[in-house]
């Protein structure tokens, strides 16, 4: 199943339709990342199958030695817990097709669906063309609009009146940054998620030893952080388009009127863009906080559920 998915991802990578610049780049990145995830995951499980088995044996021997030395408890519940963890890791790794597909759905596809719902809810400022992806298509259209607005503004300038040239430079620069920043954050999150998912077999083996379970928790935390980073980047993007809609509309109207150049619309655009950049500065910290908080809370819920299960068994 995993090999079939990897082959499909490889075919998608070499058969991308022509679209807007950002949408085309994003499709290539997504296809390459998907191909990387399945190929590397399969290769790690196949090449390191013996290593994984040996690590499981070592963890059992180490645990038995610790029981012998009296360093850990020797109750049936604690021994069963250690055996259960090893069994779960083996069950997940050696049913790799289902497992990696599940992880890909949760950390790659679900965020896209959440973002698509957010973008679609703001239909007044986003692309609703069925031939374009609503997320990246919106960025491409916005990039094109700011470029045209900047060029129209520049055409109003002259050597004796250079102010329109200055404003055109800022309009094009800000428009470019406001489109590329969320796109760049999303691309980084996608690539980082792909690398983390591809290394799943290695991080799962950290569950074999108590001292290394922290690395597994850090892996989960990193995945959650990347997922929230992607969602927040595009959420702020949609909000920024909504904020900039009014000043941009005013600039378009004034550019079209010969001889009239109203400063207030351009200043509103610059101030709004500055506020949006302040949002973007804090997105990575917000994503890290949400990822850590989610992981801690999930760990508490798991521990609580495990405690209740043990009390029922007793």
N, C-alpha and C positions, 0 to 999 in steps of 0.2 A: 504493500500500500504506500509506504514512504517512498519507494523507488519510483512508483507511478507518479506521485505528487512532484518529485524532483524532476522527472522528465517533462511534466506539464509546465513546471516553472521555467525550465530551460527553453522550451518551445515559445513560451510567452516572451522571454527575453529577446529572442531573435525575430519576433513578429509583432513589433509595436506599431500601431497606426500613427499617422502624423497628426499632431495636435498643437496646442499652444506651447510656448517654450517651457514654462515651468511644469505644465502638466506632462509634457513628453519626458522631461528629465526625471520627474517623480515616478512615472510609470517604469522607466528603465531602472531606477534605483530599487523600486519595490520588487520587480521581477528578478533582479540580480540578488537582492537580499534573500528572497524566497528560495531561489536556487541554492544559495550558499548555506542556508539553514538546513535544508534536507540533505544535501550532499555531505556536509561536514558532520552532521549528527549521525548519519548512517556510517560514515567512515570511522568515527570515533568508537561507536559501539562495536563495529566489526573488528577493528584493529586492537582495541583495548579490552575485548571481552575477557581474555585470560587475566589481564591486570585487575579488572573489576572483581572477578571471582576470587583472586588471590587476596585482594584488599578485604573482601568480606570474611575470608578465612582468618586473616590476621586480626581483624576486629573481634572475631569470636574468641580467638586465642588470648588476645589481650584482656578481654573482658573476663574470661575464665581465670586468668592469672590474677587479676584484680580481686576477684571473688576469693581465690585461694589465699591471698595476702590480707584479706579482710578490708580492702580499701573501698569496696562498693557493697551494696546490699545483695543478698543472695536469695531474696524472696522469689517465689514463682512469678509474681506479677512483673518484677523488674527484669527477670530473664526473658519472660514472654514478650515484654516490650522491646528488648533488644533484637530478638529473633523476628518480631513482627516488622520492625523498621527495615531490616535486611531483606525480608521477604517482599515488602512493598517496593523497595528500590529495584530488586531483580524483576519483579512483575512489570514495572514501568519500562525499564530499559529493554527487556526482551520482548515487549509488545510495542516496539518503538514506533511502528507506523501509526497506530492510534494515538500514542502519547504525544509525539511531536506535532501531529495534526491538531490535537487539542490545544497545545501550548501556542501554536501559530494562530489558531482561531481567537484565543483569549487575548493575547498580547499584540497581535497585528491587525486582526480583522475587527474585533469589537471596538477598539478606539476609532477606527475609520467610520464605523456605523454611528457611533456617538457624535463624532464631528460632523458627519453628513446630516444628521438630524438637526444639529445646532445651526449649520449653514442654511439648511432648507427652511428653518423657522424664520429667517431674516430674508424673505423672498424679495423685499424691496431693494436690497443692496447686493444680492448675490445672483449668480448665473443659474437659470432654471432650464437651460437648453439640454435636452436629453442626449445630444451628441457630445456634450462636454461633461466632465466630472464637475459637480457643483463646487467642490472645494478648490481644486487647482484651477479650474476654469474661471472662477471668480478672481483669483489672483492675477491670471493672465489678462483678463478684461480690465481690471483696475490698473495694472501696469501700462496697458495700452492707452487708457483714458488719461492718466497723468502725463504720459509722454506727449500726447496730442495737445493737452491743455498747456503744457510747458512750451511747446513749439508755437502755439497760437499766441501765447503771452509774449514770447521772444520777438515775434513779428511786429509787435507794437513798439519795440524799442528802437533807439537810434543813438548815434554818437552824442547828440545833445541831450538825449533823454534815456540814459542807460538803466534806469530803475527796472523796467520790464525785463531786461536781460538778467538782472540779479534775481528777480522773483522767479523767472523761468528756470534758472539753475536750481533754486531751492525746491521748486515744485517737482522737477524731474528727479532730483536727488532724494527727496523725502518719499516720493512715490515709489522709487526703486527700493529704498530701504524698508518701507512698510510692507512691500510685497515679498522681498527676499528674506527678511528676518524670520517671519513665521515659517516660510518654506524651508529655510536653513535649519531651524530648530526641529522641524518635523523630519527632515532628512537625516540629521544627526541621531535623533531618537530612533528612527527606523533602522539605521545601520547598527547602532549600539544594541538595540533589541535583538537584531539578527545574530550578532556575535554572541550575545548572552544565551540565546536559545540554542545556537549551534553547540555551545559548550555545556549543555545540560547534563550529559553523562558524567562529566568531570565533577560538576557541582553536586550531583546526587550522591556521589561516593563520599562526600564529606559528611554525610549522615551516618556513616559507619562508625565514626569516632566522636565521642562527646566533645573533645577538645576542638574539633573542626566544624561543629555544627554552626558556629558563628559565620563561617564563610558561606554556607548555604543560605542563611538568613540574609546576609549581605547581597547575595545573588537575587533573592526574591525582592529585596528592597530596591535594587537597581532596576529590575524589570518594571516595578510599579512606578518608580520615578520617571523612567522613559515614557511610560504610557501616559502619565499625567502631564508630562512636558508637551507631548504632541497635542493632547486635548486642549490644554490651556493656551498653547500658541495660536491655534486656529480659533479658539473662542475669543481671544483678544483681537485677532484679525477681523472677525465679523463685527465686533464692537467698534473697532477703529473705522471700518467702512461706514457704519451707521453714524458715527460722530462726524466724519469728514464729508458726509453726503451733502449737508446744507452749505458749508463754505465752498465746496467744489461746484455746486450748482450755481451759487452766486457768482463765482469767477467765470464760469462758462457764459452766463448771461451778459456779464460786463465786457468780456472779451469780444463778444459778438456785436457790441454797440460801438460804432466808430467814434473815437474821440473821448470816450469815457473810461477812466481807469480808477476804480474805487478801491482805496487802500484797505478798508475795513474787512472786505472779504478775504484778502490775502493774509492779513494779520490773523484772522480767525483760523485760517488754514494752518499757519505756522504754530500758533498756540495749541491748537488741537493736536497737531502732530507731536509737539513736545510732550504733552500729557500722555499720549499713547506710548512714546518711547520710554517714559517712566514706568509704565506698566510692563513693557518688555524687559526692562532691567531686573524686575523682581520675579519673573516667571520661573527661572531655574530654581530659585530658592523656594518658591511656593510648591513646585513639583517635588522637590526633595523632601519638604516637610510633609506633604500629602503621602508620598511613598513610604516614608518612615512611619508615619502615624498609622497608615493602613496595615503595614506589616506587623507593628506592635500589637494593634488591636486584633488582627487575625491570629497572632500567636496566643494571645490571652484567651480568645474564644476556643482555640484548639486545645489548650491546656485545661480549660474549664470542662469542655466536652469529654476529654480523656479522663479527667478526675471523676466525672459523673458515671462514665462507663465502668471504671474500676470499682466504684462503690456498688454498682448494680451487680457486677460479677461476684463480688464478695458476698 
